[in-house]
Amino acid sequence: MAEVDANLRAIEKGYAKFREKHEELVAKLDQLENATKDLENINLGAFSIQFSDLLLDTIGKHKSLLLNARDGIDVSILSYTDEVSSLYRKMMKMVKV
């Protein structure tokens, strides 16, 4: 039984590390997006504006993919740990009977 608790804690710890790294990556994409927007403010002609628009679009798509992936993982991890916890509690009730 202690093994189940230890495994759940390990999952939660690993998940927290994933969220930390995910937030770092999103922050770096935000920095890249801001730097690209700064490039737009420098008038280098039509080419630079088209390039920065393309780059901003690409950054936006990557951020969207990252956030959607994180949301999917959030739901998966939470449902998995909830299900394991529920099964663990049911098993403990059966053992006590």
FENDA-V609726 format. One line per field, one symbol per residue. ss: DSSP state (~ for helix, > for strand, _ for the rest). A space follows every 10 residues. Layout:
BEGIN
ss->???
END
This chain:
BEGIN
ss->_~~~~~~~~~ ~~~~~~~~~~ ~~~~~~~~~~ ~~~~~~~~~~ _____~~~~~ ~~~~~~~~~~ ~~~~~~~~~~ ~~~~~~~~~~ ~~~~~~~~~~ ~~~~~~_
END
